[in-house]
Amino acid sequence: MAQPITPAEITTALAALPGWQLERDALAKEFKFGTFREAMSFMIRVAFEAEGLDHHPDWCNVYNRVSIRLSTHDAGGKVTAKDVALAREIERVSWVD
Ligand SMILES: C[C@H](O)[C@H](O)[C@H]1CNC2=NC(N)=NC(=O)C2=N1
C-alpha cells in the first residue's frame, strides 16, 4: 500500500508543479479554460492518464473550470507519490488545443 510522503517531500514536489497547493491534505489546483469544450477535452485526457496510473482525481467541473484534488484514498486520504505522479501527468496534458 502507498505510504504518505512527508511535508518536506510535498514542498519539494510542489516547487515543480506550478499552481498546485497543499489544501486539506490534498494536492489541489483549479484549471480555467476558454470554453466548456476545452475543459472537457482536458478532462478526457486526464481520465486516460488516471486509468493508466490506476490513480484517480477527485474533481469538479463548472463550465470552463476544472477543480482537482489529489489524495490517496488507500492511504487514509493523505498525499503519496502516486498523487505527485498524477499531478505531473495532469500538467503534461493541460495544454489547450
Ligand atoms: C483497486 C484500485 O487500484 C484502487 O482502488 C485505486 C484506484 N484509484 C485510486 N485513486 C485514488 N485517488 N486513491 C486511491 O487510493 C485509489 N486506489
The ligand as a Tripos MOL2 file, in Angstrom:
@<TRIPOS>MOLECULE
LIG
   17    18     1     0     0
SMALL
NO_CHARGES

@<TRIPOS>ATOM
      1 C1         -8.1740   -1.0700   -6.7160 C.3       1 LIG1
      2 C2         -7.5830    0.2320   -7.1820 C.3       1 LIG1
      3 O1         -6.2490    0.0520   -7.5650 O.3       1 LIG1
      4 C3         -7.6280    1.2620   -6.0820 C.3       1 LIG1
      5 O2         -8.9280    1.4100   -5.5860 O.3       1 LIG1
      6 C4         -7.0810    2.6140   -6.5230 C.3       1 LIG1
      7 C5         -7.8670    3.2570   -7.6370 C.3       1 LIG1
      8 N1         -7.6600    4.6820   -7.7060 N.pl3     1 LIG1
      9 C6         -7.3290    5.4040   -6.6190 C.2       1 LIG1
     10 N2         -7.2910    6.7220   -6.6590 N.2       1 LIG1
     11 C7         -7.0190    7.4640   -5.5760 C.2       1 LIG1
     12 N3         -7.0080    8.7950   -5.6670 N.pl3     1 LIG1
     13 N4         -6.7260    6.8650   -4.4170 N.2       1 LIG1
     14 C8         -6.7120    5.5320   -4.2700 C.2       1 LIG1
     15 O3         -6.4390    5.0370   -3.1680 O.2       1 LIG1
     16 C9         -7.0130    4.7490   -5.4210 C.2       1 LIG1
     17 N5         -6.9850    3.4320   -5.3560 N.2       1 LIG1
@<TRIPOS>BOND
     1     1     2 1
     2     2     3 1
     3     2     4 1
     4     4     5 1
     5     4     6 1
     6     6     7 1
     7     6    17 1
     8     7     8 1
     9     8     9 1
    10     9    10 2
    11     9    16 1
    12    10    11 1
    13    11    12 1
    14    11    13 2
    15    13    14 1
    16    14    15 2
    17    14    16 1
    18    16    17 2
@<TRIPOS>SUBSTRUCTURE
     1 LIG1         1 GROUP 0 **** ****
